[in-house]
Amino acid sequence: MAPSGVADELMLRCLTMFDSQDETEILRRAMAQVSTVGPGRAEAGYLLLGGGLVRCPDDGHGHRATSALDARVRELAGRDGPVRFPRRAWGWAFALREPDGLREPERPREPDGLPAPDRPVPGGPAPGGLRGALVVSSRDRPGEEERFLLSLLVHQTSAALSIAAAHRRERAQAAELRRARGEREAMRRRLDRALSDLGHLREVHDALARAAARGDGEAGIARALHRVTGLPAAVEDRFGNLRAWAGPGRPDPYPKPDPAQREELLRDAARRSLPARLRDRLVAVAAPRGELLGALCLVDPEARADERAVRALDHATAALALELAHRRQLAELELRLRRELVDDLLTGADDTSAYARAEAVGHDLHGPHHVVAARWADGPADDGFLRAVGRAASGLGLRVLPTRRSGTAVLVVRGGPAERALHTALSRELGSPAGAVGVGGRCDTPQEVPRSYQEALRALEVRQGSHSAYGITFFDDLGLYRILRTGKDQREVEQFVREWLGPLLDYDAKHHTALVETLTAYFDRGGKYSETAAALVVHRSTLRYRLQRIREISGSDLTDVDSRLNLQVATRVWKIMRSGPE
């Protein structure tokens, strides 16, 4: 076949390389064509990846030969040059560079088989546009025609790789352009959304500012929130009582939650710091300085509230917190005025002045009052404790004037607390029953308040000194303890009980009997055998036996007037010390 015919046939076969845009596939096809142009074979192919020539695809040669060949190709640094192979007369590494054009190369005229322009210049710079390298070898040195065909194959391979690289760059540029356009569109959408959110936020601020300027208070905040969200809004105090409502569907009557569950829900919402969904509502807690003052709710049974509604609720809750904090400050001022009034009442104040000052703080001092004193073991008697006592009393419908004195919360109460109700309410409010409450006797005029105060302290001390130290004690129920003193004289009272009941107490403790209880029941029922036996659920003969044992163990004669009086007083005091006043 004529040389031009062989070249034309090679050109036709090389066209398949231009069908692919995969550079690895192009190199593989080029290596497959090497054996068609002469006795040589392709030893390895390299592509420029990451700034260096990387063998691609792997030809499966041994590690040593592969390493030596890779080192030689790196040494050539992108230039053509000879490569040695065992038992091969000729080897050459052809650099695959972007051609200036796709014209046919001139036939080589140099004796080493290379075209003159491709002769490597020792120490010269590496040619630009490098795409890879093709390493071939032959058992014999190739002739002029074979070298020409190899140069033609290298030229076509370089052109195909250059076109594939151009396509890859175009794809990368197109992808980068799409990414840039996507980022620009996303940025535009974010900007539009930010502008829209800013406009909505300004609407919220304007509505809340107008409500504050008009002094609308909680009702104005609820109306503003309803107007900007389209959802019913409710303001509740910390106990779940409705303070303000805006929008349709107001419940009538408004549901009253369980106090314990309400407190747990509020504290859970406060810990989240953001509005939280509780059943059909979004609830945000107004808690300035960490103190729960109330809640702002969006009624949303269909879950229509979006991010804007949540943001509006958050800002409205901040406004509500400021409003409630301001009201709390006014309440604390009123509380100080009330304390000053109570302090004067406890030390003694004339009726006329006391009535006028009480009326100024909204309390009617006319009519029966009682003084209440309370101490709790789980915390100091600070302002928080005093407020808790006041809330517990108010929750029972009591009108009170509160103050603090010597670690004790003191209340001047209109009317009187029901038995045990105040201690129960305080235990629930404070979360602990570990406290005592003393209630003084009735006072009908301000001048009688100091006497009721001393009686309340007396009842409180008796309760705290009893075995059942937690509970409520009324001075009117103290009986004998009204004339007994406490403090330093408490020890003398205990010594008196030991003097008259000591042997019986020791005998009961050792033998698990109830002789002191039997004697107490006997005295409480006026020494009547039948009533005492019925109260103790024993037979009359059993009662007679016990009373005989009491005479023997105590050494006291129950028929002696003095002994009988001392024993009766001792049993009454023992009873109060053991379980508190009845």
Secondary structure, DSSP 4 states (H G I P E B T S, - for coil): --HHHHHHHHHHHHGGGGG---HHHHHHHHHHHGGGSSS-EEEEEEEEETTEEEE-S-----HHHHHHHHHHHHHHTTS-EE---TT-SEEEEEEEE--SS-PPPPPP-STTSS-GGG---TTPPPPSSEEEEEEEEESS---HHHHHHHHHHHHHHHHHHHHHHHHHHHHHHHHHHHHHHHHHHHHHHHHHHHHHHHHHHHHHHHHHHHHHHTT-HHHHHHHHHHHHH-S-EEEEETTS-EEEEESS---SSPPPPPHHHHHHHHHHHHHH-S-EEETTEEEEEE-GGG---EEEEEE-TT----HHHHHHHHHHHHHHHHHHHHHHHHHHHHHHHHHHHHHHHHH---HHHHHHHHHHTT----S-EEEEEEEETTS--SHHHHHHHHHHHHHTT--EEEEEETTEEEEEEES-PPTTHHHHHHHHHHT---EEEEEPPPBSSGGGHHHHHHHHHHHHHHHHHSSS-SEEEEGGG-GGGGS---GGGHHHHHHHHHHHHHHHHHHHHHHT--HHHHHHHHHHTTT-HHHHHHHHT--HHHHHHHHHHHHHHH---TTSHHHHHHHHHHHHHHHHHHH---
